[in-house]
Amino acid sequence: MNAVIKVGGKQYYVSEGSEIFVEKLSAEVGDKVSFNQVLMCNSKIGSPYLTNVTVEGEVVKNGKQRKITVFKYKCKDRSNRKKQGHRQPYTRVKITKINA
């Protein structure tokens, strides 16, 4: 079974056994999570969501992604160069079951 779910304002195409990286969830490693906002399941399309369809998963890891570098620069102003970094927190979820 395949499905498209919405988590944290983003859409993910998932199937049973796949792992996805989502925005940080307030769940610990080993906890079960359930996603109710299912947009599509096996070519059935909801408007906007399907009813009575849930996607269940298990939290595998909480962590931070690799660091990205952000440059802030103003033209013709050498004193205003800034270099900043950012590491976005994430939660890795393994999809265990799609209830349709």
DRENROLO-649387 format. One record per residue: residue number from 1; residue in one letter; x, y, z of N, C-alpha, C in turn. Coordinates in Angstrom, 3 decimals. Each point is the difference from the previous one (the first is absolute). Example, Ala and Ser with C-alpha at 12.3 -4.5 7.8 and 13.67 -1.06 7.14 Angstrom:
DRENROLO-649387
n  res  n_east  n_north  n_up  ca_east  ca_north  ca_up  c_east  c_north  c_up
1  A  13.190  -5.690  7.800  -0.890  1.190  0.000  0.900  1.200  0.000
2  S  -0.350  1.050  -0.720  0.820  1.190  0.060  -0.770  1.090  0.730
end
This chain:
DRENROLO-649387
n  res  n_east  n_north  n_up  ca_east  ca_north  ca_up  c_east  c_north  c_up
1  M  0.827  -1.176  0.000  -0.827  1.176  0.000  0.875  1.244  0.000
2  N  -0.425  0.997  -0.714  0.690  1.276  -0.066  -0.942  1.106  0.439
3  A  0.572  1.061  0.556  -0.824  1.111  0.463  0.807  1.283  -0.067
4  V  -0.725  1.108  -0.026  0.600  1.324  0.113  -0.557  0.617  1.272
5  I  0.914  0.377  0.919  -0.431  0.567  1.275  0.531  1.425  0.126
6  K  -0.628  0.762  0.873  0.429  1.371  0.257  0.451  0.100  1.448
7  V  1.276  0.384  0.188  0.580  0.130  1.334  0.810  1.286  0.035
8  G  -0.316  0.881  0.919  0.774  1.220  0.169  -0.025  0.914  -1.203
9  G  -1.096  0.028  -0.735  -0.117  0.882  -1.156  0.641  -0.544  -1.265
10  K  0.535  -1.223  0.034  0.617  -0.616  -1.172  -0.709  -1.301  -0.322
11  Q  0.084  -0.425  -1.243  -0.637  -1.227  -0.432  1.065  -1.056  -0.260
12  Y  -0.290  -1.243  0.409  0.938  -1.109  -0.149  -0.704  -1.170  -0.659
13  Y  0.665  -0.617  -0.972  -0.491  -1.209  -0.645  0.610  -1.177  0.752
14  V  -0.843  -0.829  0.625  0.496  -1.074  0.858  -0.604  -1.333  -0.417
15  S  0.678  -1.045  0.383  -0.511  -1.361  -0.136  0.414  -0.759  1.246
16  E  -0.564  -1.157  0.214  0.318  -0.771  1.200  1.468  -0.409  -0.021
17  G  0.682  0.242  1.106  1.416  -0.341  0.110  0.937  1.131  -0.359
18  S  -0.499  1.109  -0.516  0.878  1.107  -0.367  0.291  0.886  1.210
19  E  1.103  0.742  -0.083  0.382  0.920  1.062  -0.014  1.413  -0.557
20  I  -0.557  0.929  0.780  -0.064  1.388  -0.434  0.593  0.897  1.078
21  F  0.537  1.145  -0.415  0.514  1.020  0.896  -1.025  1.123  0.038
22  V  -0.613  0.235  1.163  -1.022  1.034  0.146  0.489  1.056  0.985
23  E  -0.728  1.111  0.067  0.308  1.025  0.988  -0.078  -0.616  1.390
24  K  0.723  0.562  0.941  0.092  -0.587  1.337  -1.368  -0.182  0.649
25  L  -0.267  -1.235  0.429  -1.231  -0.341  0.695  0.292  -0.122  1.492
26  S  -1.020  0.189  0.813  0.189  -0.123  1.453  -0.236  -1.448  0.420
27  A  0.823  -0.895  -0.512  -0.091  -1.422  0.324  1.406  -0.532  0.236
28  E  0.104  -0.969  0.861  1.293  -0.607  0.313  0.263  -1.178  -0.940
29  V  1.239  -0.463  0.001  0.385  -1.145  -0.834  -0.766  -1.233  0.459
30  G  -0.609  -0.705  -0.928  -0.774  -1.193  0.308  -1.484  0.253  0.145
31  D  -0.418  1.257  0.055  -1.424  0.322  0.119  -0.718  -0.246  -1.324
32  K  -1.278  -0.329  0.105  -0.849  -0.166  -1.184  -0.643  1.342  -0.325
33  V  -0.004  0.359  -1.274  -0.651  1.230  -0.441  -1.021  -0.349  -1.079
34  S  -1.030  0.828  -0.091  -1.061  -0.224  -0.970  -0.238  1.296  -0.764
35  F  -0.110  -0.103  -1.318  -0.237  1.154  -0.857  -1.401  -0.118  -0.588
36  N  -0.855  0.991  0.297  -1.389  -0.031  -0.456  -0.230  0.797  -1.268
37  Q  0.904  0.897  -0.344  -0.171  0.820  -1.184  0.542  -0.741  -1.214
38  V  -0.816  -0.893  -0.553  0.374  -0.804  -1.161  -0.663  0.615  -1.214
39  L  0.820  0.422  -0.969  -0.516  0.647  -1.197  -0.374  -0.996  -1.092
40  M  0.746  -1.107  -0.094  -0.253  -0.998  -1.025  0.393  -1.374  0.515
41  C  -0.756  -1.019  -0.361  0.331  -1.367  0.362  -0.456  -0.918  -1.124
42  N  0.960  -0.673  -0.640  -0.286  -0.928  -1.103  -0.894  0.626  -1.063
43  S  0.401  1.132  -0.520  -0.670  0.764  -1.056  -1.378  0.523  0.386
44  K  -0.369  -0.058  1.280  -1.192  0.695  0.485  0.450  1.363  0.494
45  I  -0.651  1.038  -0.477  0.389  1.352  0.344  -1.067  0.617  0.880
46  G  0.411  0.603  1.102  -0.929  0.648  0.912  -0.206  1.456  -0.360
47  S  -1.002  0.603  0.616  -0.221  1.419  -0.237  -0.276  0.705  1.318
48  P  0.935  0.487  0.735  1.436  -0.092  -0.214  0.616  -1.273  0.584
49  Y  -0.668  -0.636  0.994  0.566  -1.198  0.619  -0.957  -1.167  -0.135
50  L  0.558  -1.208  0.053  -0.818  -1.210  0.004  -0.487  -0.273  1.421
51  T  -1.225  -0.479  0.119  -0.524  -0.338  1.321  0.234  -1.485  0.267
52  N  0.138  -0.350  1.254  0.207  -1.376  0.456  1.283  -0.625  -0.545
53  V  0.992  0.809  -0.306  1.297  -0.503  -0.459  1.067  0.604  0.897
54  T  0.855  -0.839  0.572  1.108  0.464  0.820  1.284  -0.706  -0.418
55  V  1.092  0.661  0.242  1.317  -0.576  -0.250  0.706  -0.049  1.344
56  E  0.471  -1.192  0.373  0.663  -0.187  1.279  1.490  -0.206  -0.216
57  G  0.780  0.497  0.966  1.442  -0.136  -0.097  0.627  -0.053  1.370
58  E  1.301  -0.218  -0.008  0.769  -0.078  1.236  1.188  0.944  -0.112
59  V  0.251  0.776  1.055  1.114  0.939  0.011  1.295  -0.786  0.126
60  V  0.912  0.212  -0.965  1.269  -0.702  -0.006  1.092  0.851  0.645
61  K  0.006  1.317  -0.317  1.085  0.840  0.484  -0.446  1.459  0.022
62  N  0.469  0.736  1.003  -0.120  1.456  0.042  1.400  0.565  -0.149
63  G  0.159  1.024  -0.802  1.335  0.554  -0.178  -0.037  1.322  -0.717
64  K  1.178  0.410  -0.485  0.126  1.222  -0.770  0.632  -0.335  -1.339
65  Q  -0.432  0.724  -1.033  0.556  -0.216  -1.329  1.365  0.648  -0.099
66  R  0.669  -0.209  -1.135  1.325  0.591  -0.159  -0.124  1.516  -0.071
67  K  1.077  0.658  0.322  -0.009  1.448  0.104  0.016  0.636  -1.392
68  I  -0.862  0.992  -0.184  0.031  0.781  -1.230  0.567  1.367  0.342
69  T  0.678  0.603  -0.961  0.618  1.294  0.212  -0.840  1.067  -0.674
70  V  -0.284  1.067  0.740  -0.801  1.100  -0.511  0.889  1.236  -0.047
71  F  0.122  0.603  -1.186  0.769  1.228  -0.149  -0.962  1.166  -0.145
72  K  0.262  1.062  0.733  -0.745  1.243  -0.156  1.001  1.032  -0.505
73  Y  -0.344  0.636  -1.096  0.940  0.886  -0.663  -0.750  1.203  -0.544
74  K  0.590  1.168  0.194  -0.546  1.214  -0.596  1.011  0.528  -1.007
75  C  -0.461  0.335  -1.156  0.858  0.455  -1.085  0.723  1.299  0.385
76  K  1.261  0.073  -0.320  0.848  1.179  0.221  0.144  0.367  1.481
77  D  -0.134  -0.961  0.879  0.159  0.268  1.425  0.768  -1.169  0.612
78  R  1.311  0.108  0.017  0.837  -1.115  0.424  -0.083  -0.279  1.499
79  S  -0.465  0.956  0.774  -0.043  -0.213  1.439  -1.233  -0.791  0.427
80  N  -0.902  -0.280  -0.910  -1.257  -0.648  0.364  -0.089  -1.451  -0.449
81  R  1.104  -0.674  -0.206  -0.064  -1.410  -0.368  -0.264  -0.815  1.244
82  K  -0.993  -0.876  -0.070  -0.325  -0.865  1.134  -0.025  -1.437  -0.480
83  K  0.478  -0.877  0.843  -0.055  -1.423  -0.298  -0.696  -0.671  1.172
84  Q  -1.117  -0.642  -0.283  -0.758  -0.677  1.032  -0.217  -1.444  -0.409
85  G  -0.287  -0.841  0.970  -0.306  -1.392  -0.273  -1.311  -0.391  0.646
86  H  -0.567  -1.095  -0.481  -1.279  -0.458  0.538  -0.071  -1.513  -0.121
87  R  -0.481  -0.658  1.056  -0.237  -1.449  -0.026  -1.441  -0.237  0.381
88  Q  -0.782  -0.512  -0.933  -1.429  -0.217  0.217  -0.213  -1.315  0.746
89  P  -0.751  0.017  1.107  -0.304  -1.262  0.691  -0.997  -0.831  -0.798
90  Y  0.130  -1.313  0.079  -0.884  -0.888  -0.744  -0.344  -1.214  0.842
91  T  -0.986  -0.744  -0.471  -0.368  -1.286  0.574  -0.080  -0.998  -1.144
92  R  0.676  -1.123  0.150  -0.054  -1.046  -1.024  -1.056  -1.011  0.419
93  V  -0.967  -0.235  -0.894  -1.139  -0.870  0.292  -0.020  -1.148  -1.005
94  K  -0.150  -1.222  0.516  -0.167  -1.171  -0.861  -1.483  -0.320  -0.086
95  I  -0.528  -0.048  -1.208  -1.409  -0.266  -0.231  -0.251  -1.508  0.167
96  T  -0.883  -0.363  0.921  -0.251  -1.409  0.277  -1.301  -0.504  -0.604
97  K  -1.011  0.864  -0.073  -1.311  -0.491  -0.436  -0.803  1.147  -0.620
98  I  -0.729  -0.327  -1.059  -0.928  0.934  -0.616  -1.386  -0.605  0.105
99  N  -0.858  0.620  0.815  -1.360  -0.493  0.198  -0.939  0.702  -0.965
100  A  -0.527  -0.752  -0.953  -0.915  0.591  -0.974  -1.367  -0.660  0.095
end
